[in-house]
Amino acid sequence: MGLLEFNKLPINTLVGADWQTFKHLTEGRTVDNSRKGKFRLTKGVCRLLSTLAPIQDSRYKKLLADQPLEHAPVFILGHWRSGTTFVHNVLSCDKHFGYCTTYQTVFPHLMMFGQSFFKKNMSWLMPDKRPTDNMDLAVDLPQEEEFALSNMMPYTYYNFWFYPKHQLEYCDKYMLFENIDPAELKVWEETFTKLIKISLWNTGGTQFLSKNPPHTGRVAELVKMFPNAKFIYLMRNPYTVFESTRSFFTNTIEPLRLQDISKEELEQNILKVYAKLYHKYEADKHLIPEGNLIEVKFEDFEADALGMTQQIYQTLQLPGWNEAEQAISQYVASKKGYKKNKYNYDPRTVELVEKNWGFALDQWGYRK
């Protein structure tokens, strides 16, 4: 167990941002009085650590910037709490995949030097389980890259963790890319490519494996960047997703936010963002070339993780199943005793989901 509890962290993850990103992100945004101490401490640590960022920039330009990607990435898509973490962990047992690590999400500018020192301190402080679902949490485990991107540029959806009053604004502009400035989009493309190359260098993989729910709204852009990318789209019971997302967001936002947000407003944002993400994916998935997309119900994957993983490899024509099968099988077997959260859907949950997400209930066959 880490020294500090997640919900009592005196700083937030912006400590790992470069200084230009921190300034641009925080400029003109209000910080509530109760959060000003956390903001000042985060700002001070960020200012200090960001002086090291040019070292990595120099090494990246020398070693990786001009290196082409050997394979197009594999993207695991789906709304938060749709089982993306478990699928990500299963596939990452295949050593030919590279991925963003938990350490990288916080310190993306301290990857190509100094990792041993900063990683040791991060391990000492962080808890060894995610507070929301008891999943393993460690510095080298696979993690969604949006947190890393939020420390590398100001144009990401996860800015809302710090400024939740602007969540829907960040959703439309930086997750759905609606009315995004072309210059900002260019920075996003370049920064994401940089993250992929550093992730592969760090993990020794040859193909980037992404688990990042915000990418569900960026299919058109991802296909443009990587025409032969592979996509795994996860569906899960919307009643469970609502209950789980509300719990996850409520707990995760507490140590990160610099602004207050009521539980009611956060709940309404969850309902709205889910609908936006669902409809954007449905509108854009036809852009994915035939054979490069598989849609999976998480309940089916959970019931037969090994068999469904093999089906994913076959459908998407991913290399290396024979070499990876044993490691994947061992990991799946090790998780058979895992106790996940149980959700009892009260009448209000049922009403909210059926009123706001009926389209998903009907399309996927989950209506009670």
Buried (B, 14 or more C-beta within 10 A) or exposed (E): EBEBEBEEBEBBBBBBBBBEBBBBBBEEBEBBEEBEEBBEBBBEBBEEBBEBBEBBBEBBEEEBEEEEBEBBBBBBBBBBBBBBBBBBBBBBBBBBBBBBBBBBBBBBBBBBBBBEEBBEEBBEEBBEBBBBBEBEBBBBBBBBBBBBBBBBBBBBBBBBBBBBBBBBEBBBBBBBBEEBEEEBBEBBEEBBBBBBBBBBBBBEBBBBBBBBBBBBBBBBBBBEBBEEBBBBBBBBBBBBBBBBBBBBBBBBBEBBBBBEBEEEEBBBBBBBBBBBBBBBBEEBBEBBEEEBBBBBBBEBBBEEBBEBBBBBBEBBEBEBBEEBBEBBBEBBEEBEEEEEEEBEBEEEBBEBBBEBBEEBBEEBEBBE
